[in-house]
Amino acid sequence: MSKKTKLILFALMLIIVGGVITWMFVNQGNTDHADKKASATFALTEIMSKSESDTASLNKLKDQLISINGPIKNIKRENNDVTIELGDSNTLSSMICQMDQRHLAETNEMEAGQQIRIKGKFTGYTLDELGLGNTLEMNFCSIEK
């Protein structure tokens, strides 16, 4: 076998190995956080007050698994997505929770006004300067029993 053929075969092997590694990285699954312990638990009113006065502590919670107790303000169901909005109907501020696809069935019996405990990864917040209410966001959410 000539040097040129060996070099071509080596390059082809590198391309195949690189392709397999890339495919495995891109197609890895998300972690199911339902069985993991939350790093912090808050009442909805407590974490909403942090959005008004203590954003530094909210920044520390970013990307952490947290648990929130509060009333359901709204449930939005679209195709295979469920978004639960926690909040008081008297205020414009709310916590938006994008449900994990693996736990959509847990939301079938839920309705507005129901008190729940929901767990998810805290992704961030939007502060409203116009007085329309602050919005906190979580994803990969599941209902805690």
VENGINOR-V206943 format. One record per backbone hydrogen bond with DSSP energy under -1.0 kcal/mol. NH is the residue of the N-H (numbers start at 1). CO is the residue of the C=O. If there is no record, write none. Layout:
nh:NH co:CO
nh:NH co:CO
This chain:
nh:6 co:2
nh:7 co:3
nh:8 co:4
nh:9 co:5
nh:10 co:6
nh:11 co:7
nh:12 co:8
nh:13 co:9
nh:14 co:10
nh:15 co:11
nh:16 co:12
nh:17 co:13
nh:18 co:14
nh:19 co:15
nh:20 co:16
nh:21 co:17
nh:22 co:18
nh:23 co:19
nh:24 co:20
nh:25 co:21
nh:26 co:22
nh:27 co:23
nh:36 co:33
nh:39 co:65
nh:42 co:67
nh:44 co:69
nh:47 co:43
nh:48 co:44
nh:49 co:45
nh:50 co:46
nh:51 co:47
nh:53 co:49
nh:54 co:50
nh:58 co:54
nh:59 co:55
nh:60 co:56
nh:63 co:122
nh:64 co:61
nh:66 co:120
nh:67 co:40
nh:68 co:118
nh:69 co:42
nh:70 co:116
nh:72 co:114
nh:73 co:85
nh:74 co:85
nh:76 co:83
nh:78 co:81
nh:81 co:78
nh:83 co:76
nh:84 co:97
nh:85 co:74
nh:86 co:95
nh:87 co:71
nh:91 co:88
nh:94 co:134
nh:95 co:86
nh:96 co:136
nh:97 co:84
nh:98 co:138
nh:99 co:82
nh:100 co:141
nh:103 co:100
nh:107 co:104
nh:108 co:105
nh:110 co:107
nh:113 co:72
nh:114 co:111
nh:116 co:70
nh:118 co:68
nh:119 co:142
nh:120 co:66
nh:121 co:139
nh:122 co:64
nh:123 co:137
nh:124 co:137
nh:126 co:135
nh:135 co:126
nh:136 co:94
nh:137 co:124
nh:138 co:96
nh:139 co:121
nh:141 co:98
nh:142 co:119
nh:144 co:117
